[in-house]
Amino acid sequence: MNIHAAPQRTAAETALIDSFAARITDLPGDGAVMVKRDNAIEQVKAGLPTRRVEAWHYTDLRRLLTAVPAFDPAAHAAPVTPLVEGAAVLPLLNGVSSDKLPKIDGVAVERLSEKLGDGSVARALEPADADDAIGALNAAFVADGYFLEVADGTQLSAPIELQDVQAGGQVHVRLPVRIGNGVRVTVIERHTGEGTALVSSVGNLTVGDDSEVLYVIVQEQSDSATHLGQFNAWIGRNAKLTLFVMNAGGRLVRQEIRVAVKGEGSDFQLRGVNLLGGETHTDVTMVLDHAVPETGSRELVRNVVTGRARGVFQGRINVHQVAQKTDAKMACNTLLLSDDAEFSTKPELEIFADDVACGHGATVTEIDRNHLFYMMARGIDEKTARGLLVLLYH
């Protein structure tokens, strides 16, 4: 008879479980919400994912997450200047929403803490599967965020900026957004801070028929922060979603993108930029489902990696059997600026339809020394020349 001992918990796993036990009485939620929280922490107790889990093969979270800071109720964060002048700002300061919300024509804004309290979002606190570590972690701990509902026909000239600003400790937020039919809107989801922190964020976006949405995720955490982000989207008929993702900070970063193209004639565009340096680790993982005919998508991810940083892009496009006439293209281009920098790319296409136009590609290069010499020979210093060449290559 063979006896298999359960693996010993890491310090980070133990800290998460202890944090939940200490925080459970302070977390908002009715009975249904608390059941979801209990189920989620059981998933965490089963262990953080390792490289043996296919989706986490390049980011061994159990090994890389070495420590978890405690919740810091005394941490003070302040709103930052919006990225776009005139944007309507909805601040989350160390995970707490504001009770003074701007009025936005055609947009209903509610504090998520209130939605958790009455149980109306309990169903959403369900991890996608047994490997959904970010969904489980966030479902267990999330206490606040914003719920946005944009009415049919709304046309907004100024963006809405959701500011997640942390000053240390653990911060867990959730940002559900429902877009009606015939809407034109820009939403910015911004994550920034200065402290040593563990931040989890889950955004759920539903795009109605005939709508056009630009959604921007900017992650600029401190070099001592861990950021675990997840973006889920469902796109309606004849709708267009353009998602721009920029990672320019954080010690350990995992940004998941899960998109379901659900309506005929819809289109999804992804533009990603990863600026990686030091000894950081950043992983962008995307799963895109084309589930109906006559849809399109384009994904372009560009990376600049220096120092001893390591980056990852995993992109999988699933084309269902009924999704004839799908037009999907994916590309990942990487520029390595040091011998110690690494970037792993794993593009995948899983196609069950026979009338499609799909493809993917990946490139990795470094600065051409002849180009560098040419510019320096004309009086440009090396640092400036490298910067210009980075712009030229990308």
C-alpha positions in Angstrom: 0.0 0.0 0.0 1.4 3.4 -1.0 0.8 6.4 1.2 1.1 9.8 -0.5 1.7 12.6 1.9 0.2 16.0 1.0 2.9 18.5 0.1 3.9 20.9 2.9 2.4 24.3 2.6 4.6 27.2 1.6 5.0 30.3 3.8 2.8 32.2 1.3 0.1 29.6 1.3 0.0 29.5 5.1 -0.1 33.3 5.2 -3.1 33.4 2.9 -5.0 30.9 4.8 -4.2 32.6 8.1 -5.2 36.0 6.6 -8.6 34.6 5.6 -9.3 33.2 9.1 -8.4 36.6 10.6 -10.4 38.6 8.0 -13.5 36.5 7.5 -15.7 38.4 10.0 -14.8 41.7 8.4 -15.6 40.7 4.8 -19.0 41.8 3.4 -21.5 39.3 2.1 -24.7 37.4 2.8 -24.9 33.7 3.2 -24.6 33.0 -0.5 -21.5 35.2 -0.8 -19.9 33.5 2.3 -20.4 30.1 0.8 -18.5 31.3 -2.3 -15.7 32.6 -0.2 -15.4 29.4 1.7 -15.3 27.4 -1.5 -12.6 29.8 -2.9 -10.3 29.5 0.1 -10.6 25.7 0.0 -9.2 26.0 -3.6 -6.3 28.0 -2.2 -5.8 25.5 0.5 -5.4 22.8 -2.1 -2.2 24.6 -3.1 -1.1 27.4 -5.5 -0.4 26.3 -9.1 3.0 25.0 -10.1 4.6 24.5 -13.5 2.9 21.1 -13.6 -0.3 22.9 -14.4 -0.2 23.6 -18.1 -1.6 27.2 -17.9 1.0 28.0 -15.2 3.9 26.2 -16.8 6.0 29.3 -17.2 4.9 30.9 -13.9 5.3 28.6 -11.0 3.3 30.7 -8.6 3.9 28.3 -5.7 7.6 28.9 -6.0 7.6 32.6 -7.1 5.2 33.9 -4.5 7.6 33.7 -1.6 5.9 36.0 0.9 2.4 37.5 1.5 2.1 40.9 3.3 -0.5 41.3 6.0 -3.5 43.5 5.5 -2.6 47.0 6.6 -5.7 49.0 7.7 -3.5 52.0 8.4 -2.0 52.2 4.9 -2.9 55.5 3.3 -3.2 55.9 -0.5 -4.2 59.0 -2.4 -5.7 59.4 -5.9 -3.3 60.0 -8.7 -3.5 62.4 -11.7 -5.7 60.7 -14.3 -4.0 59.5 -17.5 -6.4 61.5 -19.6 -7.4 65.0 -18.7 -11.1 65.3 -18.0 -11.6 61.6 -17.2 -14.2 60.7 -14.6 -12.1 59.1 -11.8 -13.4 56.3 -9.6 -10.7 55.8 -6.9 -10.1 52.6 -5.0 -7.6 53.6 -2.3 -6.0 50.5 -0.8 -9.0 48.5 -1.8 -11.7 50.9 -0.5 -14.1 52.7 -2.9 -15.2 56.3 -2.4 -18.6 57.3 -1.1 -18.3 60.5 -3.2 -18.8 59.4 -6.8 -18.9 61.6 -9.9 -22.1 61.8 -11.9 -21.6 60.4 -15.4 -24.4 60.7 -17.9 -25.8 57.4 -18.9 -23.7 55.5 -16.3 -24.9 54.0 -13.1 -22.1 53.5 -10.5 -22.4 51.4 -7.4 -19.9 50.5 -4.7 -19.2 46.8 -4.9 -19.2 46.4 -1.1 -22.9 47.2 -1.2 -23.5 44.6 -3.9 -21.6 42.0 -1.9 -23.6 42.9 1.1 -26.9 42.1 -0.5 -25.6 39.0 -2.3 -26.5 40.2 -5.8 -23.1 39.4 -7.2 -22.6 36.1 -5.4 -22.9 34.1 -8.6 -19.9 36.0 -10.1 -17.6 34.9 -7.2 -17.0 31.5 -8.9 -13.5 30.6 -10.1 -13.6 29.5 -13.7 -12.0 26.1 -12.9 -9.7 24.3 -10.5 -6.7 26.1 -11.9 -8.1 29.5 -11.6 -5.9 30.7 -8.7 -6.5 34.4 -9.3 -10.3 34.0 -9.4 -10.2 31.9 -6.2 -7.9 34.2 -4.4 -9.9 37.3 -5.3 -13.3 35.6 -4.5 -12.0 34.7 -1.0 -10.8 38.2 -0.1 -12.5 40.8 -2.2 -14.3 43.4 -0.2 -14.8 46.3 -2.6 -14.7 47.7 -6.1 -17.1 49.3 -8.5 -20.1 48.0 -10.4 -20.7 50.1 -13.6 -23.7 49.8 -15.9 -23.7 51.9 -19.1 -27.2 52.5 -20.5 -28.1 51.7 -24.1 -27.1 54.4 -26.6 -24.7 56.2 -24.3 -21.9 58.1 -26.1 -19.1 59.3 -23.8 -16.4 61.6 -25.0 -14.3 61.4 -21.9 -12.9 58.2 -20.4 -13.9 56.6 -17.1 -10.8 55.8 -15.1 -10.9 53.1 -12.4 -7.9 53.9 -10.1 -6.6 51.0 -7.9 -4.0 52.7 -5.8 -2.2 50.7 -3.1 0.1 51.8 -0.3 1.1 48.3 0.9 -0.4 45.2 2.4 -3.0 43.0 0.7 -5.4 44.7 -1.8 -8.2 42.7 -3.5 -10.7 44.5 -5.9 -13.3 43.5 -8.4 -14.5 45.7 -11.3 -17.7 44.4 -13.1 -18.8 46.6 -16.0 -21.9 46.0 -18.1 -22.1 47.9 -21.5 -25.6 48.3 -23.1 -26.4 48.2 -26.8 -25.2 50.9 -29.2 -22.6 52.4 -26.7 -19.4 54.2 -27.3 -17.1 54.4 -24.3 -13.5 54.3 -23.1 -12.7 52.6 -19.7 -9.2 52.8 -18.1 -8.3 50.3 -15.4 -5.2 51.6 -13.7 -3.2 49.8 -11.0 -0.4 51.7 -9.3 1.2 52.1 -5.9 4.4 52.5 -3.8 4.3 49.8 -1.1 5.2 46.1 -0.8 1.8 44.6 -1.7 -0.1 41.6 -2.9 -2.8 42.9 -5.3 -5.5 40.8 -7.0 -7.9 42.4 -9.4 -10.7 40.8 -11.4 -12.5 42.7 -14.2 -15.7 41.4 -15.8 -16.8 43.2 -19.0 -20.0 42.5 -20.9 -20.3 44.3 -24.2 -23.8 44.7 -25.7 -24.8 44.5 -29.3 -23.5 47.2 -31.8 -21.3 48.8 -29.1 -17.7 49.9 -29.4 -15.5 49.8 -26.3 -11.9 50.8 -25.8 -10.7 49.2 -22.5 -7.2 50.1 -21.2 -5.3 48.2 -18.5 -2.3 50.0 -17.1 -0.2 48.2 -14.5 2.6 50.2 -12.9 3.0 48.7 -9.5 6.1 49.2 -7.3 9.1 47.0 -7.8 8.3 45.1 -4.6 4.6 44.4 -5.4 2.9 41.2 -6.7 0.1 41.9 -9.1 -2.4 39.1 -10.0 -4.9 40.4 -12.6 -7.7 38.8 -14.5 -9.8 40.4 -17.3 -12.9 38.5 -18.5 -15.0 39.8 -21.5 -18.1 38.7 -23.4 -18.7 40.4 -26.7 -22.2 40.8 -28.3 -23.4 40.9 -31.9 -21.7 43.4 -34.2 -19.8 44.8 -31.3 -16.1 45.8 -31.1 -13.8 45.5 -28.1 -10.3 47.0 -28.3 -8.2 46.0 -25.3 -4.9 47.7 -24.6 -2.7 46.3 -21.9 0.6 47.8 -20.6 2.8 46.3 -17.9 5.5 48.6 -16.7 6.0 47.6 -13.0 5.6 45.0 -10.4 8.1 42.3 -9.1 5.8 39.4 -9.9 2.9 40.0 -12.4 0.4 37.6 -14.0 -2.3 39.2 -16.2 -4.9 36.9 -17.5 -7.2 37.8 -20.5 -10.2 35.6 -21.1 -12.5 36.7 -24.0 -15.5 35.1 -25.5 -16.7 36.3 -28.9 -20.4 35.5 -28.5 -22.2 37.5 -31.2 -22.0 37.3 -34.9 -20.2 40.1 -36.7 -18.2 41.0 -33.5 -14.5 41.9 -33.4 -11.8 41.8 -30.7 -8.5 43.6 -30.8 -5.6 43.2 -28.3 -2.6 45.5 -28.2 -0.1 44.7 -25.4 3.1 46.3 -24.3 5.4 44.8 -21.7 8.4 46.9 -20.4 10.4 44.6 -18.2 13.6 45.2 -16.3 15.5 44.3 -13.1 14.7 40.8 -11.8 11.0 41.0 -12.4 8.7 38.3 -13.8 5.7 39.2 -15.9 3.2 36.7 -17.5 0.4 37.7 -19.9 -1.8 34.7 -20.6 -4.8 35.0 -23.0 -7.5 32.6 -24.0 -9.9 33.7 -26.8 -13.0 31.8 -27.8 -14.6 32.4 -31.2 -17.9 30.7 -30.6 -20.1 32.0 -33.5 -19.6 32.5 -37.3 -18.4 35.7 -39.0 -16.1 37.1 -36.2 -12.6 38.5 -36.2 -9.7 39.2 -33.9 -6.2 40.6 -34.0 -3.7 40.3 -31.1 -0.3 42.0 -31.2 1.9 41.9 -28.1 5.3 43.7 -28.1 7.9 43.3 -25.3 11.1 45.1 -24.3 13.1 43.1 -21.8 16.4 44.1 -20.1 18.4 43.2 -16.9 17.6 39.8 -15.6 13.9 40.1 -16.2 11.7 37.3 -17.5 8.6 37.6 -19.5 5.9 35.2 -20.8 3.2 35.5 -23.4 0.8 32.6 -23.7 -2.0 33.1 -26.3 -4.6 30.5 -27.2 -7.3 31.0 -29.8 -10.1 28.5 -29.8 -12.3 28.4 -33.0 -15.4 26.3 -32.4 -16.9 24.1 -35.0 -19.8 26.4 -35.7 -17.5 29.5 -36.0 -17.1 29.4 -39.8 -15.6 32.5 -41.5 -13.5 33.3 -38.4 -10.6 35.7 -39.2 -8.0 35.6 -36.4 -4.4 36.6 -36.3 -1.9 36.7 -33.4 1.7 38.0 -33.2 4.2 38.4 -30.4 7.4 40.5 -31.0 10.2 40.7 -28.4 13.3 42.8 -28.1 16.0 41.5 -25.7 18.3 44.2 -24.4 20.6 42.1 -22.2 22.2 38.6 -22.3 20.4 37.7 -19.1 16.9 38.7 -20.2 14.4 36.0 -21.1 11.1 35.8 -22.8 9.0 32.7 -23.4 6.2 32.7 -26.1 3.6 30.1 -26.6 1.0 30.9 -29.3 -1.7 28.3 -29.9 -4.5 27.8 -32.3 -7.2 25.2 -31.8 -9.5 25.1 -34.8 -12.5 22.9 -35.3 -14.1 24.9 -38.2 -12.9 24.4 -41.8 -13.6 27.7 -43.4 -11.4 30.1 -41.5 -8.4 32.4 -41.9 -6.2 32.0 -38.8 -2.5 32.4 -38.1 0.1 33.2 -35.5 3.7 34.2 -35.3 6.5 35.2 -32.9 9.8 36.9 -33.2 12.7 37.5 -30.8 15.6 39.8 -31.6 18.2 42.1 -30.1 19.6 45.5 -31.1 21.7 45.3 -34.2 25.3 46.4 -33.3 25.8 47.8 -36.7 22.7 50.1 -36.2 24.0 51.1 -32.8 27.5 51.9 -34.2 26.0 53.9 -37.0 24.1 56.2 -34.6 27.0 56.5 -32.1 29.4 57.4 -35.0 27.2 60.4 -35.6 27.5 61.8 -32.1 24.6 60.2 -30.4 25.4 58.8 -27.0 24.8 55.0 -26.4 21.8 55.4 -24.1 20.0 57.7 -26.4 20.9 55.6 -29.5 19.5 52.5 -27.8 16.3 54.3 -26.9 15.8 55.5 -30.5 16.4 52.0 -31.8 13.9 50.5 -29.4 11.3 53.0 -30.8 12.4 52.1 -34.4 12.1 48.3 -33.9 8.7 48.6 -32.3 
